[in-house]
Amino acid sequence: MRPHYALENKTVLITGAAGGIGAGLARAFAAQGVQLVLLDRSGEALLNLAAQLEPVGKGAAVHTAVCDLNDDAQVAAFAQDYEKRHGTLDVLLNNAGAEYPTPLSSTAPDAMARWSALLDNNVSSMVRLTRALLPCMGAGASIINQSSIWGRTGVADFSAYVASKHAVIGLTRALAFELGPRGIRVNAVCPGWIRTDAAMRSLASMAATQGRSEADVEKDLLAQQALGGMLTPDAIAGVYLFLASSDAAPLTGQALVASNGEVMA
């Protein structure tokens, strides 16, 4: 059983909630008795997840919304609807994003378009939604942005993804100063290798580029960790619960690494 974080009846919005880390966070926050809003581009997957969740606590509930965070009009409409339905927002988890290789050697006609799209998907979308929902957030609110250990390091063939995750950390630090006078905390989490579909696709791409088996590449990656084994979305959810809680009140502008010790910084 997870520790109790005193989050009952807090309003929590998770983007990219339909799968991967987002779904793990949805399960963890639902168990804390929050008013949970799950947002994703995939409506069907979102409804399937919501049906599996069992909110705990009086008044706790799960709501869903479909929105493309790269679309200004959709984000504005969602924010307007959110304010009407919920009024306030206590925790914003900017988790939505994309991950795919963008090798510099690519000669594909859309290579730069894919590069730019990934930056928009992983960084600009956070700014777009955070700006739109800012009127709903007051003193004590917590914003948690999804970065990555690749936001602290680098890896070949994923320059756009790596650049986007470094940018998330910079954005987090800038917004911590900008929103600090309003009593809003802004932090980031940098997960390591988490067993999700997106991460496994990246691992498969790395294996193909290196001409090696996926099992061998995974073995080498995990050997770089101080603690063994690949993490799961559920295993790292406590980091986000902590950052959302009042126990993390002194923390803002931080980028917490959750990587089984692969990156220590």
Secondary structure, DSSP 8 states (H G I E B T S, - for coil): -----S-TT-EEEEESTTSHHHHHHHHHHHTTT-EEEEEES-HHHHHHHHHH----STT-EEEEEE--TT-HHHHHHHHHHHHHHH---SEEEE---------TT---TTHHHHHHHHHIIIIIHHHHHHHHHGGG--TT-EEEEE--GGGTS--TT-HHHHHHHHHHHHHHHHHHHHHGGGT-EEEEEEE-SB-SHHHHHHHHHHHHHHT--HHHHHHHHHHTSSS-S-B-HHHHHHHHHHHHSGGGTT--S-EEEESTTSS--
